[in-house]
Amino acid sequence: MGDVISTNLDEGKREMITARTSTVMAEFGRFYEQQYAVALFNSVRYEIEGGGNTQTQLLHRKDPLKNKSIFSGSLFQYLEESKKWRSRFLYVGDSYNISLYESKAAHDRGLHSKGVINCAGYRALTSMEEYLGLLNNSLGDTKAKSASAPFLKCPTQFPLILWHPYARHHYFCVMTEKEQKKWHAVFQDCVRHSNNGLSEECKVATPAFTDALRLYRQAKGHYGTWDMMCGNQAQILANLVMETLHPELKNLIVPRLKGKLQQRQRDWMLISDAVCRQVLSQTKTQHEALAQVCEVERPRLDSALRTDMDQIITSKEHVSGKIRALVLPRIEQLVRSKVQPYIHSILEALMEPTSRGFSEVRDILFSELVEVSKNTMNDSSRGKLGEHMDKISMLAFHPVKMQSCYGKMEALNLEGLQQRCDVSSPSVFIQRAQVLMRQQMDNAVHTFEQLVHQSLDGHSTEDLCKTIQRCQDRVLKKYDYDSSTVRKKFFREALLQIIIPYMLKQLSPSCSPDLPKFKELIFEDFSRFILVENIFEEAVLQSVSKDIMMAVKEAAVQRRHNLYRDSMVLTNSDLNLHLLGEDTIDWAGQLGGVKGEKQGGEMANRKRKQIVSMIHLDGMPLPYESCQEIPGVDCIPEEYEGQAGQDLESKKPVNPVQHVPIEKEPGSPDGVNEIRDLINPVLEVVEKDSSQLTNGMLSLEEGDEVKHITTVTDMVQGSSRKYNSVFRL
């Protein structure tokens, strides 16, 4: 593997990669410094003038995943270095990074992981055919056939593949379809969370970054949505570099690769991964330096803004009026002829799957709350209530339970817009809506917890069921209101994200040459905060926003997809609801009598409560710790697991190696075979059916060697066929 990379990435190519990355970062840095001052101006102005954000009905908690882990278990991974499949223990913590360990014991002992996968930009696949299609497209110049065999063969029918256009691919497999579905849901959640890597809490740095990135790509002629805006700032910038560098290197390197198609595919994937890692290392360092420069200058800019805010606003409005007078006729003509006729059809395409997804969130929420109410009727003790509330607390972060909600959004189809409005794919909107679904589910569950917790004071156990029912009804009404508000905002933002790039692409050739002359109207002291390019884009946005707002308002007035009118206000709104806590309630500690252990470091990490329950197959041992339960883990069982998922701790994994008991002292050996038996002790190994994956290997003590293998078939009453393999050591 190292020879392939070093041969094709010599010193000259690595220097070229470094130079290209530095060039892109320098160009991006100029846009970022400009947009940083503008974003700071907008933030300070918003702080001074105040905003008109809609008051939400549901509460939001700060750190919902504190002391939690998402999932952990064992599966099989293909190792590039040895070209073999090996068992690996995977741990998915609250960061949604996938940590790989040699075994569960290695994780429990706090040993270093074998590797960590950040899923930003990846796609989780469950089909070798789909993977082959993506893989064959990676070598565009070769005569790849869709039916070509891959460079690895999956030993089971249930693969799990993490595919990335630039970075290394990761191959896993499991034994059953049930395991595959659960792991696939977990992997998809890791991708979804990692892609959403820009913090919305950063009111200056994040807008500056996104605007600088958009302006950089527009300067290169790319106006539409971008699928690879995934991960944190360094990862996004690495994708920006690779967007142009990757095809150039492919044209240089791929024709020189030797071997069969499968070998060339593998080699190119490894080379591309090495390039991606080099670029990411540079973008991380250079972006940190760029951000540091802007942060150092921020106090001076902030002071200047607060001193001259009124004059800056007046100057900007004056310049805006001049620019609008010039470009408004062209903008209105474009809106009337090319935009207005399509707004309603685009909105309808967005509303249908999005509203179905949010409706599914409500159905699951209602079902879980009813379950809590039923369980409370059967046992109204506060200890049992604490158990039920502790389980429902992490419902929004349970990828398997939320999968049906996310699946509704996958039906979004914007096929007609992909060429007209330069929408590369609907994945940007799908993942954004899925993140909003998860947020609304968590807000609803958290609000229910706070209302129940508040209502427990001074109420007897007889009134507990009625109290829970009232809290349930209140939360569902609040969810309906907030769901409507969130969806309307999502529709407006999505329409702008689709339409504005199209309009800018149409208007820029005729309008951009006239903009520089307006710079003369801006005082030099204010030129950092007032940019004519931004004012032009604001004029375009304001002109089409009226039509978009009207289309969404009409849908709400008609009560389509259960949208509420903007004037709708809940009559039973809780004025003091925001005074309730923002932190997660420790139900087990407060009502169950279980005090949380205060631990730090690796030990605390390994003792975290797990959200997704493990898998156990009835009548089968747990091979290679595959998806075993972690002792002491509290989780939410899936509907289809039933009682079996609750008894995992009592089931011990079957030890596959058993020594044959010696009934009596053997006599003096007479034959050659008997002498060999004494020299080479015999171990009897009971294996599952041959369909079970064993990699053809068993654990041996150091110095042992397999000399002879004999297979004997035997039928065991009341169970499936087993094979006794006698290994001579």
C-alpha distance (Angstrom), angle and dihedral (degrees) to the residues before:
residue distance angle dihedral
M1 . . .
G2 3.78 . .
D3 3.81 91.1 .
V4 3.80 91.7 55.5
I5 3.79 92.2 51.7
S6 3.80 97.0 42.4
T7 3.81 92.0 45.5
N8 3.79 95.3 52.2
L9 3.81 98.4 32.5
D10 3.77 102.3 53.1
E11 3.78 124.8 167.9
G12 3.78 92.7 -86.3
K13 3.80 94.3 55.1
R14 3.80 92.2 45.1
E15 3.80 90.0 52.9
M16 3.80 89.0 49.8
I17 3.82 89.9 51.9
T18 3.80 90.7 49.8
A19 3.80 92.3 48.9
R20 3.81 93.0 48.0
T21 3.80 92.1 49.4
S22 3.80 91.8 49.5
T23 3.81 90.9 49.8
V24 3.80 93.3 51.7
M25 3.80 92.1 45.6
A26 3.81 91.8 49.5
E27 3.82 91.8 52.5
F28 3.78 92.2 44.5
G29 3.81 90.2 46.8
R30 3.80 91.9 60.2
F31 3.80 91.0 53.4
Y32 3.80 91.3 45.1
E33 3.81 95.1 52.5
Q34 3.81 90.2 50.0
Q35 3.79 94.2 47.3
Y36 3.80 93.0 44.0
A37 3.81 91.1 64.7
V38 3.83 91.1 45.9
A39 3.83 92.0 48.6
L40 3.80 90.3 49.3
F41 3.81 89.9 51.2
N42 3.82 91.3 51.1
S43 3.81 91.5 47.1
V44 3.81 94.9 50.1
R45 3.80 91.7 44.3
Y46 3.81 90.7 51.1
E47 3.79 89.6 48.9
I48 3.82 92.3 51.5
E49 3.80 99.5 40.5
G50 3.79 96.8 34.4
G51 3.78 127.6 -135.2
G52 3.76 136.8 -106.1
N53 3.78 102.1 -130.6
T54 3.79 115.1 162.7
Q55 3.80 114.0 -105.8
T56 3.79 108.2 -116.4
Q57 3.78 121.7 -138.4
L58 3.80 97.2 -147.5
L59 3.78 125.4 70.1
H60 3.78 124.7 -118.7
R61 3.79 123.9 -145.2
K62 3.77 124.4 -145.0
D63 3.80 105.8 -136.0
P64 3.82 111.0 10.9
L65 3.82 94.9 169.8
K66 3.79 96.9 52.1
N67 3.83 109.4 141.4
K68 3.81 90.5 -0.6
S69 3.78 134.9 116.5
I70 3.79 125.6 -160.3
F71 3.79 104.4 -143.0
S72 3.78 144.2 -29.9
G73 3.76 135.6 -176.3
S74 3.78 145.1 118.8
L75 3.76 130.5 -80.2
F76 3.79 137.2 149.5
Q77 3.80 123.0 -83.0
Y78 3.78 129.6 -166.6
L79 3.81 110.6 -128.2
E80 3.80 115.8 -149.2
E81 3.79 93.2 -157.7
S82 3.80 96.6 58.3
K83 3.82 97.5 20.4
K84 3.80 89.2 -132.4
W85 3.78 137.3 116.1
R86 3.79 115.0 -113.3
S87 3.78 135.0 177.5
R88 3.81 114.1 -103.7
F89 3.80 132.8 -177.5
L90 3.82 111.3 -134.6
Y91 3.79 123.7 -158.0
V92 3.82 122.0 -168.4
G93 3.80 110.6 -167.0
D94 3.79 132.3 -176.3
S95 3.82 90.8 -75.0
Y96 3.83 89.4 61.6
N97 3.80 90.2 -128.9
I98 3.81 113.0 138.6
S99 3.81 112.2 -126.9
L100 3.81 117.8 -163.0
Y101 3.81 122.1 -150.4
E102 3.78 133.9 -177.3
S103 3.80 89.4 -119.8
K104 3.78 142.6 -21.9
A105 3.79 89.0 -95.4
A106 3.82 90.1 57.3
H107 3.81 89.8 53.5
D108 3.80 93.1 46.8
R109 3.81 91.3 50.4
G110 3.80 90.7 53.2
L111 3.80 96.5 -115.5
H112 3.79 119.9 161.3
S113 3.79 115.2 -86.7
K114 3.80 121.6 -111.1
G115 3.78 89.1 -126.0
V116 3.80 145.4 -31.1
I117 3.81 125.3 -126.1
N118 3.79 119.6 -153.0
C119 3.81 103.9 -161.7
A120 3.82 98.6 -154.1
G121 3.80 108.9 135.1
Y122 3.80 94.2 8.7
R123 3.79 129.2 123.1
A124 3.81 121.2 -145.0
L125 3.81 111.0 -135.9
T126 3.80 132.0 -174.3
S127 3.80 98.7 -175.9
M128 3.78 128.7 74.9
E129 3.81 88.6 -155.4
E130 3.80 92.0 58.5
Y131 3.79 90.6 46.0
L132 3.81 91.8 50.1
G133 3.79 90.2 52.6
L134 3.81 91.3 54.6
L135 3.79 91.9 42.1
N136 3.80 94.5 51.7
N137 3.80 90.1 51.2
S138 3.81 89.4 57.5
L139 3.82 90.0 70.5
G140 3.77 99.3 49.5
D141 3.81 95.0 167.8
T142 3.79 95.4 54.8
K143 3.78 125.8 83.4
A144 3.78 93.4 -113.3
K145 3.76 117.4 173.5
S146 3.77 122.7 -149.9
A147 3.79 89.9 -130.0
S148 3.80 94.0 55.0
A149 3.78 115.5 126.0
P150 3.83 116.8 -113.1
F151 3.78 123.2 -117.2
L152 3.81 89.1 -105.8
K153 3.78 134.0 43.7
C154 3.77 120.2 -140.2
P155 3.83 109.6 -131.6
T156 3.82 92.8 -148.4
Q157 3.78 135.7 42.1
F158 3.80 92.6 -114.8
P159 3.82 111.7 72.5
L160 3.79 126.1 172.3
I161 3.80 115.7 -161.0
L162 3.79 130.6 -177.2
W163 3.81 107.1 -153.9
H164 3.81 126.3 -168.5
P165 3.82 127.5 179.1
Y166 3.82 92.2 -133.1
A167 3.82 111.4 11.0
R168 3.80 131.7 67.4
H169 3.78 118.4 -69.8
H170 3.80 120.7 -126.4
Y171 3.80 122.5 -144.5
F172 3.80 125.8 -157.9
C173 3.78 136.1 161.1
V174 3.79 137.5 -170.4
M175 3.78 136.2 -161.6
T176 3.81 102.8 -115.2
E177 3.79 141.0 33.3
K178 3.80 89.8 -120.0
E179 3.79 91.1 59.5
Q180 3.79 91.1 45.1
K181 3.81 93.5 54.4
K182 3.78 92.8 49.1
W183 3.80 95.4 46.3
H184 3.81 90.4 45.0
A185 3.81 90.7 54.1
V186 3.81 89.8 49.2
F187 3.82 92.8 48.3
Q188 3.81 91.2 48.5
D189 3.80 89.9 51.9
C190 3.81 89.8 50.5
V191 3.82 89.9 52.3
R192 3.80 92.3 45.6
H193 3.79 93.4 50.4
S194 3.82 95.9 42.2
N195 3.80 92.8 49.3
N196 3.80 89.1 56.1
G197 3.79 90.8 65.4
L198 3.82 102.9 138.5
S199 3.78 113.3 92.9
E200 3.79 115.4 -126.9
E201 3.80 88.6 -157.4
C202 3.82 91.2 72.6
K203 3.80 99.3 84.7
V204 3.82 94.7 -176.6
A205 3.81 110.5 25.6
T206 3.82 96.5 46.8
P207 3.85 97.4 49.3
A208 3.80 89.6 43.7
F209 3.80 90.9 52.0
T210 3.81 96.7 46.7
D211 3.82 93.5 45.3
A212 3.81 92.1 47.1
L213 3.79 90.6 49.5
R214 3.80 92.0 48.9
L215 3.81 93.2 48.4
Y216 3.80 91.5 47.1
R217 3.80 92.0 53.3
Q218 3.80 91.8 44.0
A219 3.80 88.9 54.1
K220 3.82 86.2 56.7
G221 3.81 91.6 49.8
H222 3.84 97.9 -100.4
Y223 3.80 109.3 126.3
G224 3.80 104.0 155.7
T225 3.79 134.8 79.0
W226 3.79 118.3 -61.2
D227 3.80 122.1 -140.5
M228 3.80 94.5 -159.6
M229 3.79 96.8 62.0
C230 3.79 85.7 112.8
G231 3.78 132.2 138.4
N232 3.78 130.8 0.4
Q233 3.80 126.3 -25.3
A234 3.81 95.8 -85.1
Q235 3.81 92.5 49.2
I236 3.81 92.6 48.2
L237 3.80 91.1 49.6
A238 3.81 90.4 48.4
N239 3.81 88.4 54.0
L240 3.81 88.4 48.8
V241 3.80 90.6 55.8
M242 3.80 93.2 43.3
E243 3.81 91.5 50.8
T244 3.81 90.0 77.1
L245 3.81 101.5 17.2
H246 3.80 96.1 54.7
P247 3.84 97.8 61.7
E248 3.81 91.2 44.3
L249 3.79 92.9 53.2
K250 3.79 90.4 44.8
N251 3.80 90.5 56.9
L252 3.81 90.0 49.5
I253 3.80 100.9 42.5
V254 3.82 109.7 27.1
P255 3.85 96.3 65.7
R256 3.82 88.5 56.0
L257 3.81 96.0 52.0
K258 3.80 115.3 110.8
G259 3.78 132.8 -148.7
K260 3.76 136.3 41.7
L261 3.78 123.4 -29.7
Q262 3.81 93.4 -97.3
Q263 3.81 91.8 51.8
R264 3.81 92.3 48.2
Q265 3.80 90.4 50.4
R266 3.78 91.1 52.0
D267 3.80 93.5 45.7
W268 3.80 93.2 48.8
M269 3.80 91.5 49.5
L270 3.82 90.6 53.3
I271 3.82 92.3 46.5
S272 3.80 91.8 48.1
D273 3.81 90.2 50.3
A274 3.82 91.4 52.0
V275 3.81 90.4 51.0
C276 3.81 91.6 47.3
R277 3.81 92.0 51.7
Q278 3.80 91.8 49.6
V279 3.81 91.7 49.4
L280 3.81 92.5 46.1
S281 3.79 91.3 52.4
Q282 3.80 90.5 54.1
T283 3.81 96.9 43.7
K284 3.80 90.6 49.7
T285 3.79 93.0 53.1
Q286 3.79 95.9 42.0
H287 3.81 95.1 44.9
E288 3.80 91.3 51.1
A289 3.80 89.3 52.3
L290 3.82 91.1 47.9
A291 3.80 92.9 49.0
Q292 3.80 90.6 47.9
V293 3.82 91.8 54.1
C294 3.81 91.1 52.3
E295 3.80 93.5 45.9
V296 3.80 90.9 51.8
E297 3.80 90.1 53.4
R298 3.80 94.5 44.3
P299 3.85 98.4 88.8
R300 3.81 91.5 55.1
L301 3.81 92.6 47.6
D302 3.79 91.8 45.5
S303 3.80 91.6 52.1
A304 3.81 91.9 49.7
L305 3.80 91.3 49.0
R306 3.78 95.5 51.4
T307 3.79 91.3 46.9
D308 3.82 97.1 49.7
M309 3.82 102.5 23.7
D310 3.81 95.3 123.9
Q311 3.80 93.2 49.4
I312 3.82 92.0 46.0
I313 3.81 92.0 51.4
T314 3.81 91.5 47.7
S315 3.80 91.8 49.1
K316 3.80 92.1 48.3
E317 3.81 93.0 49.9
H318 3.80 90.2 50.4
V319 3.81 92.7 52.2
S320 3.81 91.5 42.5
G321 3.78 90.8 55.9
K322 3.79 91.6 52.9
I323 3.81 93.6 48.1
R324 3.81 93.8 46.0
A325 3.79 91.0 51.4
L326 3.80 88.6 57.2
V327 3.81 102.2 42.0
L328 3.81 103.7 27.9
P329 3.84 96.6 86.1
R330 3.81 90.9 53.2
I331 3.80 91.9 45.7
E332 3.81 94.1 50.0
Q333 3.78 91.8 48.7
L334 3.80 90.9 52.7
V335 3.81 92.2 46.8
R336 3.81 93.3 51.1
S337 3.79 96.3 46.8
K338 3.81 105.9 31.7
V339 3.82 108.9 19.0
Q340 3.82 113.8 33.5
P341 3.84 95.3 57.7
Y342 3.81 91.0 58.6
I343 3.82 104.1 39.9
H344 3.81 96.2 88.1
S345 3.81 94.7 47.0
I346 3.82 91.9 49.2
L347 3.80 90.5 47.4
E348 3.80 91.9 50.6
A349 3.81 90.9 50.5
L350 3.81 88.8 53.5
M351 3.80 97.5 42.5
E352 3.80 99.4 53.3
P353 3.84 101.8 61.3
T354 3.81 94.4 29.6
S355 3.79 93.9 54.5
R356 3.79 91.0 45.5
G357 3.78 89.6 54.0
F358 3.81 93.7 50.1
S359 3.80 89.8 45.4
E360 3.80 88.8 54.0
V361 3.81 88.9 51.2
R362 3.80 88.8 55.1
D363 3.80 92.5 48.3
I364 3.80 92.5 51.6
L365 3.80 91.1 45.3
F366 3.80 91.1 50.4
S367 3.81 91.8 47.7
E368 3.81 92.8 50.9
L369 3.81 93.4 46.4
V370 3.81 91.0 49.4
E371 3.80 88.4 51.2
V372 3.80 90.1 54.3
S373 3.80 89.7 49.7
K374 3.82 92.5 49.8
N375 3.78 92.9 48.1
T376 3.79 90.1 49.7
M377 3.81 90.6 53.2
N378 3.80 89.7 54.4
D379 3.79 93.4 46.5
S380 3.81 117.2 11.3
S381 3.79 96.2 -178.1
R382 3.77 115.8 127.5
G383 3.77 91.4 -126.4
K384 3.80 91.9 60.5
L385 3.79 90.8 44.6
G386 3.80 88.5 54.7
E387 3.80 90.3 53.9
H388 3.81 93.3 50.4
M389 3.80 93.7 45.5
D390 3.79 91.6 47.6
K391 3.81 90.2 55.3
I392 3.80 96.2 47.6
S393 3.81 92.6 45.7
M394 3.83 94.0 84.7
L395 3.81 97.3 40.0
A396 3.82 94.1 120.5
F397 3.80 91.8 56.2
H398 3.79 95.3 48.8
P399 3.83 101.4 106.2
V400 3.81 94.7 -165.4
K401 3.80 95.3 51.4
M402 3.81 91.5 43.6
Q403 3.80 94.0 46.1
S404 3.81 94.0 92.2
C405 3.83 89.4 55.7
Y406 3.78 92.9 48.9
G407 3.80 91.1 45.8
K408 3.81 92.0 60.9
M409 3.79 89.6 61.4
E410 3.80 92.4 51.8
A411 3.81 87.6 74.4
L412 3.83 91.0 70.7
N413 3.80 107.8 127.4
L414 3.81 121.2 -169.9
E415 3.77 95.3 159.1
G416 3.80 95.0 135.3
L417 3.82 91.4 54.8
Q418 3.77 99.6 50.3
Q419 3.78 93.9 88.6
R420 3.78 101.4 24.4
C421 3.82 97.2 50.1
D422 3.82 98.6 22.4
V423 3.82 93.1 -113.4
S424 3.80 103.9 161.2
S425 3.82 94.7 -164.4
P426 3.82 138.8 -27.6
S427 3.83 92.6 -112.6
V428 3.83 92.3 102.4
F429 3.81 91.5 58.6
I430 3.80 94.7 38.7
Q431 3.79 94.2 55.7
R432 3.80 92.8 43.0
A433 3.81 91.5 53.6
Q434 3.81 91.0 46.4
V435 3.81 90.9 53.0
L436 3.82 89.3 50.9
M437 3.82 90.2 50.5
R438 3.78 90.5 54.4
Q439 3.80 91.8 47.5
Q440 3.80 92.8 50.8
M441 3.79 92.4 47.5
D442 3.80 91.2 51.0
N443 3.81 91.7 46.1
A444 3.81 90.5 51.8
V445 3.81 94.1 47.4
H446 3.81 91.9 45.7
T447 3.81 91.6 49.6
F448 3.81 90.4 49.8
E449 3.80 90.0 51.0
Q450 3.80 92.6 50.3
L451 3.81 93.4 47.4
V452 3.80 92.6 48.6
H453 3.80 91.8 45.5
Q454 3.80 91.0 50.2
S455 3.81 91.8 47.3
L456 3.81 94.4 52.1
D457 3.80 92.4 74.2
G458 3.78 110.2 96.7
H459 3.81 96.6 -1.4
S460 3.77 124.9 118.2
T461 3.78 123.0 -131.9
E462 3.83 89.5 -107.3
D463 3.80 90.2 65.0
L464 3.80 93.4 45.0
C465 3.82 96.2 94.7
K466 3.79 92.9 49.0
T467 3.79 90.3 47.0
I468 3.81 92.1 52.5
Q469 3.81 90.8 47.5
R470 3.81 91.6 52.9
C471 3.80 91.3 47.9
Q472 3.80 89.8 49.4
D473 3.81 93.1 52.9
R474 3.80 92.4 47.6
V475 3.80 93.2 49.5
L476 3.81 93.7 49.1
K477 3.82 91.2 52.4
K478 3.78 90.7 48.6
Y479 3.79 90.5 47.9
D480 3.82 91.6 52.8
Y481 3.80 90.5 52.6
D482 3.81 96.1 45.6
S483 3.80 92.0 42.0
S484 3.80 89.5 57.2
T485 3.81 91.7 47.5
V486 3.80 93.9 47.8
R487 3.80 93.7 46.5
K488 3.81 93.6 49.2
K489 3.78 90.2 51.3
F490 3.81 90.3 47.3
F491 3.82 91.3 50.7
R492 3.81 92.2 50.5
E493 3.80 93.2 47.7
A494 3.81 92.9 45.7
L495 3.80 92.2 49.8
L496 3.79 90.7 50.0
Q497 3.80 90.6 46.9
I498 3.80 89.6 53.8
I499 3.81 100.8 39.2
I500 3.83 104.9 35.9
P501 3.84 96.2 60.6
Y502 3.81 89.2 49.2
M503 3.81 91.8 51.0
L504 3.80 93.2 46.1
K505 3.78 90.4 51.2
Q506 3.80 90.4 52.5
L507 3.83 96.4 43.1
S508 3.81 103.4 37.4
P509 3.83 97.6 77.1
S510 3.81 91.6 57.4
C511 3.83 101.2 31.5
S512 3.81 106.1 36.4
P513 3.84 96.2 68.7
D514 3.83 89.7 58.8
L515 3.81 96.2 51.8
P516 3.85 102.4 76.8
K517 3.82 92.8 66.4
F518 3.82 90.2 65.1
K519 3.81 90.9 63.3
E520 3.80 87.3 79.2
L521 3.83 89.0 67.9
I522 3.82 92.8 60.6
F523 3.81 121.8 86.6
E524 3.77 112.1 -120.1
D525 3.81 92.0 -122.9
F526 3.81 89.3 57.2
S527 3.80 98.1 41.8
R528 3.82 92.4 96.8
F529 3.81 91.0 61.0
I530 3.82 101.6 37.1
L531 3.81 117.5 59.8
V532 3.79 120.4 176.3
E533 3.83 91.6 -145.5
N534 3.80 90.5 59.0
I535 3.80 92.0 46.4
F536 3.81 90.4 52.8
E537 3.82 91.2 51.8
E538 3.81 90.4 47.6
A539 3.81 89.3 54.3
V540 3.81 90.5 52.4
L541 3.80 91.4 47.1
Q542 3.81 94.3 49.1
S543 3.79 92.7 49.0
V544 3.80 95.0 56.3
S545 3.81 97.5 33.2
K546 3.81 91.3 77.2
D547 3.80 92.2 58.8
I548 3.80 92.4 45.1
M549 3.80 92.8 48.7
M550 3.80 90.0 49.0
A551 3.82 92.9 50.8
V552 3.81 92.7 50.5
K553 3.81 91.0 44.5
E554 3.80 91.5 52.9
A555 3.80 90.2 52.1
A556 3.81 89.7 51.6
V557 3.82 94.0 47.4
Q558 3.80 89.5 52.6
R559 3.85 88.8 49.3
R560 3.78 89.6 -127.5
H561 3.80 113.3 171.4
N562 3.82 89.5 2.1
L563 3.81 94.3 -69.5
Y564 3.81 117.5 161.3
R565 3.79 126.0 -137.8
D566 3.80 116.6 -104.9
S567 3.81 89.5 -115.8
M568 3.80 91.7 55.8
V569 3.82 112.2 116.9
L570 3.80 125.5 180.0
T571 3.80 110.3 -114.4
N572 3.80 92.4 -151.9
S573 3.80 94.1 48.4
D574 3.81 112.7 153.9
L575 3.78 106.2 -126.5
N576 3.81 93.5 -167.7
L577 3.79 97.3 41.2
H578 3.80 92.2 106.3
L579 3.80 89.2 61.6
L580 3.80 90.7 69.8
G581 3.79 119.7 98.3
E582 3.80 125.9 -76.5
D583 3.80 96.2 -155.5
T584 3.79 126.8 90.6
I585 3.80 114.0 -95.7
D586 3.80 116.6 -121.3
W587 3.80 96.7 -135.8
A588 3.79 95.0 171.2
G589 3.79 91.0 52.5
Q590 3.81 97.5 43.7
L591 3.81 102.1 38.7
G592 3.78 103.9 13.4
G593 3.77 97.4 51.1
V594 3.81 92.8 -125.0
K595 3.77 112.3 131.8
G596 3.76 116.5 -149.8
E597 3.76 114.9 -118.4
K598 3.75 115.8 -119.9
Q599 3.75 104.3 -136.1
G600 3.74 132.8 151.9
G601 3.75 140.9 -156.3
E602 3.78 122.5 11.2
M603 3.80 93.9 -16.6
A604 3.81 91.8 59.4
N605 3.78 89.6 46.9
R606 3.80 91.8 54.3
K607 3.83 93.2 46.2
R608 3.79 95.3 54.4
K609 3.77 118.4 128.5
Q610 3.77 112.7 -105.2
I611 3.80 122.3 -132.3
V612 3.81 102.6 -159.5
S613 3.79 118.0 56.6
M614 3.78 123.4 -129.6
I615 3.78 129.7 -107.0
H616 3.78 125.6 -110.3
L617 3.78 123.2 178.9
D618 3.78 114.3 -146.4
G619 3.78 114.1 -115.8
M620 3.80 94.4 10.1
P621 3.78 131.3 102.0
L622 3.77 119.0 -124.1
P623 3.81 103.8 -101.7
Y624 3.79 117.0 -152.2
E625 3.82 90.6 -10.4
S626 3.82 88.0 -68.0
C627 3.79 105.9 -172.2
Q628 3.79 94.2 -26.5
E629 3.76 121.2 176.4
I630 3.79 116.4 -101.5
P631 3.84 108.5 -129.4
G632 3.76 113.2 -109.1
V633 3.80 94.8 15.7
D634 3.79 116.6 141.5
C635 3.77 113.5 -152.2
I636 3.78 147.1 157.5
P637 3.82 111.0 -99.9
E638 3.77 117.1 -141.1
E639 3.79 119.8 -115.6
Y640 3.79 93.1 -112.0
E641 3.79 95.3 50.3
G642 3.78 97.1 66.5
Q643 3.75 120.1 171.8
A644 3.79 94.0 -22.5
G645 3.78 91.6 76.4
Q646 3.81 91.6 56.7
D647 3.80 96.5 57.4
L648 3.77 99.5 53.4
E649 3.77 95.6 109.1
S650 3.79 91.8 59.8
K651 3.81 92.5 53.5
K652 3.78 115.0 84.3
P653 3.79 122.3 -155.0
V654 3.77 114.1 -106.1
N655 3.78 114.0 -109.1
P656 3.81 104.6 -128.6
V657 3.83 94.8 -157.3
Q658 3.80 119.2 70.2
H659 3.80 127.1 172.6
V660 3.79 114.4 -130.3
P661 3.83 108.2 -118.8
I662 3.82 116.0 -120.5
E663 3.78 108.6 -131.0
K664 3.82 98.2 -167.0
E665 3.75 141.9 -2.2
P666 3.82 108.2 -79.7
G667 3.77 119.4 -120.9
S668 3.77 127.4 -126.4
P669 3.81 110.1 -56.3
D670 3.76 117.5 -117.8
G671 3.80 105.1 177.0
V672 3.81 133.0 60.0
N673 3.81 92.7 -118.1
E674 3.80 91.5 52.9
I675 3.80 90.6 52.0
R676 3.81 90.0 50.5
D677 3.79 88.9 50.9
L678 3.79 90.6 57.0
I679 3.79 94.1 45.0
N680 3.83 92.9 45.6
P681 3.83 110.8 40.6
V682 3.80 115.5 -140.4
L683 3.82 123.4 -125.5
E684 3.79 119.7 -167.6
V685 3.79 114.7 -145.8
V686 3.81 122.7 -165.0
E687 3.80 110.8 -152.6
K688 3.77 132.8 -174.7
D689 3.76 122.9 -115.1
S690 3.79 113.1 -55.5
S691 3.79 90.3 -106.0
Q692 3.81 87.5 74.4
L693 3.77 112.4 95.1
T694 3.80 113.4 -115.3
N695 3.80 101.5 152.4
G696 3.80 85.4 -130.4
M697 3.81 90.0 -86.2
L698 3.79 136.9 112.1
S699 3.77 129.7 -171.2
L700 3.83 113.5 -96.2
E701 3.73 129.8 -173.7
E702 3.78 116.1 -110.1
G703 3.80 110.5 -80.6
D704 3.82 95.1 20.7
E705 3.76 118.9 124.4
V706 3.79 132.6 -167.7
K707 3.80 109.2 -120.6
H708 3.78 104.2 166.6
I709 3.82 138.8 6.2
T710 3.77 125.1 -155.5
T711 3.81 122.3 -178.9
V712 3.80 120.3 -153.8
T713 3.81 122.5 -174.6
D714 3.80 117.8 -140.3
M715 3.82 134.8 170.2
V716 3.79 117.5 -134.4
Q717 3.77 115.7 -155.8
G718 3.80 116.0 -115.4
S719 3.78 95.6 10.4
S720 3.76 141.0 72.8
R721 3.83 123.1 -81.3
K722 3.80 114.4 -70.5
Y723 3.78 132.1 -170.1
N724 3.78 126.5 -138.0
S725 3.77 109.8 -150.9
V726 3.79 115.4 -167.9
F727 3.81 111.6 -150.2
R728 3.78 117.7 -164.7
L729 3.79 109.6 -149.2
